[in-house]
Structure formats: C-alpha cells, structure tokens
Amino acid sequence: MNQGKYVFSQVMTCFPRWVFEVSVEKYNGDFHAKNLNSYSHCLHLMFGQMAGCKSLKDIALALRPIKKAAYHLGIPTVVDPSSLSKANEVRDYRIFEELGMWLIRKVRPMYAKEDIPDVHLPGWEIFAIDSITIPCSIKLAELALGKYSKGGVKMHTVLDLRGSIPDSIYITDSRYHDSNYLDVYEPYKWAIYTMDKAYVDLEALYRMTENETYFVTGAKTPMKYEVVETNYNINDLVGIVGDKTIRFTGYASRKKYPKDLRIVEFYDAEKEEVIIFLTNNFELGPLVIANIYRNRWQIESFFKWIKGNLTIKALWGYSENAVKIHLWVAISTYLLLAWVKAAIKSPLTITEVSKVVGASLLTKTDLRELLDVPAPLTQNQNVNELELNFKPKFIASVVLFHHSFRARGGFSN
C-alpha cells in the first residue's frame, strides 16, 4: 500500500477527502481560514491521535522539527498550538461528526462476517450498548454546567460485536442517564442488543419487543414476578443454573411490560456469584444468551482503548464544540485504522495496529509489510483487553528523525 510513502500518509489514503470537503462547504468550515483550513486542521489532530500527543502543544512540538517535511506527510502547513485551539473553538464540530458517521457506515460492513467469541450466530447482528464519562473541569467545560453535574461529557455508544465497530455515537453531558438513550436510538429489527442493568427501562424494553428487536440485559433486583414455565433441560457444568419464563406481578412493572420475559441464571466461577440475565428471546439456548452478555467486555475494551490509546484522557479543549471535535476525531482515527486493518487483512487486532502505526508514523515501511505478521498476537478479534504497554517516545523519535533528515540534506522523494 503506497510503498515509499510515510506510514501516516499511507493510513490517510483511506481518508474520504471528498466527503469531508462536502461537509466543510455545508458548514462554511473554511470561512476566513488563513493558515489552517479544515483539512489541515483534521490532519493535525489525527496525527496527534496516532502519535499519542497529550495536548495541542505536543502536536505542534512533534511537527515543528519536521516542518519542511510535513508536506510529505500530507500536512501542507504546520501551525502553532494557539491556531489549533482557536480552530477547535470556532470550526463547526458537525464537519467532524459527519466524517465519523460516514466512516461508521463504510467500515462496519467490512466486519460483518467476523465471528463473535463463544456465540457463533452467522448472519445475526449483535450489538452492545454502553456509555463512557470523560471528566473535565466544571469551571471550564460548557457541557458540564449544572448544579448536579460531575463535570464531564458522556459518550453513548452502540458497538457491533462483529469486529468491535461503532454503529452509533451520541454525545451528551454527564448528567444524561443511560436509560434515556433508548428513547432516542432506533434499534434494528431482529438484531440483539446487550446492555447492563443501567439500561433497564421497562417501557423502552417493551418498545424494543414491539419493534421485533431482541435484548439481553442484566436484571435489576429485587423484581416481583411469577414463574410461568421452567426449563429443566439445562447443563450446570457450563454454568447455567436456571432458565425460566416469567411474568411481572407488580402493578407498575406489569403495566410497563405486559408480556412474558425470560430469565437465565449463570454461575460465574471466577466471581463466585450467580448473574441473572433478562431477555425477550425464547429461541436461543441459555448458554448462548449468557455468552452474548459476557461479550460486553468488547465495548468495555473499546472504551479503554479510546481513553488510553486515542488520547481522550486530556481533552484538547473545553468548549462544547472543542470537546465534540476531539471525540469525533478520535472515533474517526479508530475507524481509519480499522479500515486499514480490513483492507490489508492484517491478523493484528485494532489495538495492535494502532500501537504499530503509532510507533512507525515517520518511517516509509509499507503498511502491508508492517502489519502482515505470521500469527495474531492475541486470540480475540479486534479490541482486546490485552495491553501491549508500550507507548512510543514520539517526541524523541521526531528529534532523531530531524537530525537524520538534516544529515541527509533534506528529502529525496
């Protein structure tokens, strides 16, 4: 893939420039832009994400020694941190949001045939729903206003478990309750959604049932119900200790969810406790139901990856616009790396791809050679809880590159 180009430039060949420019024109993104147009702005931020830069100052510091060479990375002009900060404040975040949503629609089908560990339901769409709260200063963040705010933003995510690719991203302030997200999200028919008990809103779950959508969620306790039917054909050797059809008996619960539900009880040997799952699917085996819920670790790992590998811990701005730009650039960078992985058919996980790319941004190694290793480093696909625990000392590598560049008398392309 583009041999002879820098790794960063090779990754950016997947960047849908024409889609981005349509949004730039739509939201007047380059109005009065002098040294930093929308495309250059996006490249600066994506470079910072891949390089692990913790601040706008770090981005400028990383690019400053190679200012003359930055053109060959696809960055036409290197700017100072104040220019980046101003652009984050005034340039419409919807330009970056529409880029991210387009990439979601483009990349998710690339992983449609991926298997889900211990589930094995070809053709089924299975999603996990969860949210992550990103803390920031109450005094500085517009999104954190309010008497009861903890000071932060919340990113609600629907993750396709076939490949750990987002299907939907919804950004709110930290006060927004998780269950309210089910009021604005439109689920797919016949798909399965797994979520923790924070999303147990019986009215919302009933709407999903009426929409012919399945859910698997943790059960809130205590619940008032009667057992309609018990499945005694279960195997406790695999952890299944109960499988029942139930009906709510409490007045409010019965009114909100008048149909029967299913409870699957699973004994977690590691935690030495029984976990209760609530579902409206009566066809799948109880172990499959348990394994669908257990695959929620993928979205937890996705959030961990977003917070750690894509530099979300330190926000690059504190206005609503700046925070949303940062989050959408992070998501878009993740999706570009997922696209590269799929295009090359790399056996590495997306986490591993990001580590290798981050350590090699200023090399001219062909991406296929860089990412096509003999065997995967981990067993599970894509986002994995394994941490490789190496962060490239990027600023140091830039300085070394700069000295090498000067010694050679500049670029020979």
C-alpha positions, 0 to 999 in steps of 0.5 A: 500500500503506497510503498515509499510513502510515510506510514501516516500518509499511507493510513490517510489514503483511506481518508474520504477527502471528498466527503469531508470537503462536502461537509466543510462547504455545508458548514462554511468550515473554511470561512476566513481560514488563513493558515489552517483550513479544515483539512489541515486542521483534521490532519493535525489532530489525527496525527496527534491521535496516532502519535499519542500527543497529550495536548495541542502543544505536543502536536505542534512540538512533534511537527515543528522539527519536521516542518519542511517535511510535513508536506510529505506527510500530507500536512501542507502547513504546520501551525502553532498550538494557539491556531489549533485551539482557536480552530477547535473553538470556532470550526463547526464540530458537525464537519467532524461528526459527519466524517465519523458517521460516514466512516461508521457506515463504510467500515462496519460492513467490512466486519460483518462476517467476523465471528463473535467469541463463544456465540457463533450466530452467522448472519445475526447482528449483535450489538452492545450498548454502553456509555463512557464519562470523560471528566473535565473541569466544571469551571471550564467545560460548557457541557458540564454546567449544572448544579448536579453535574460531575463535570464531564461529557458522556459518550453513548455508544452502540458497538457491533460485536462483529469486529468491535465497530461503532454503529452509533455515537451520541454525545451528551453531558454527564448528567444524561442517564443511560436509560434515556438513550433508548428513547432516542436510538432506533434499534434494528429489527431482529438484531440483539442488543446487550446492555447492563442493568443501567439500561433497564427501562421497562417501557423502552424494553417493551418498545424494543419487543414491539419493534421485533428487536431482541435484548439481553440485559442484566436484571435489576433486583429485587423484581416481583414476578411469577414463574410461568414455565421452567426449563429443566433441560439445562447443563450446570457444568457450563454454568447455567443454573436456571432458565425460566419464563416469567411474568411481572406481578407488580402493578407498575412493572406489569403495566410497563411490560405486559408480556412474558420475559425470560430469565437465565441464571449463570454461575460465574466461577471466577466471581463466585456469584450467580448473574441473572440475565433478562431477555425477550428471546425464547429461541436461543439456548441459555448458554448462548444468551449468557455468552452474548452478555459476557461479550460486553467486555468488547465495548468495555475494551473499546472504551479503554482503548479510546481513553488510553490509546486515542488520547481522550484522557486530556481533552484538547479543549473545553468548549462544547464544540472543542470537546465534540471535535476531539471525540469525533476525531478520535472515533474517526482515527479508530475507524481509519485504522480499522479500515486499514486493518480490513483492507490489508487483512492484517491478523493484528487486532485494532489495538495492535495496529494502532500501537504499530502505526503509532510507533512507525508514523515517520518511517516509509515501511509499507503498511502491508509489510508492517502489519502482515505478521505470521500469527495474531498476537492475541486470540480475540478479534479486534479490541482486546483487553490485552495491553501491549504497554508500550507507548512510543517516545514520539517526541524523541523519535521526531528529534532523531528523525530531524537530525537524520533528515538534516544529515541527509540534506533534506528529502529525496522523494 
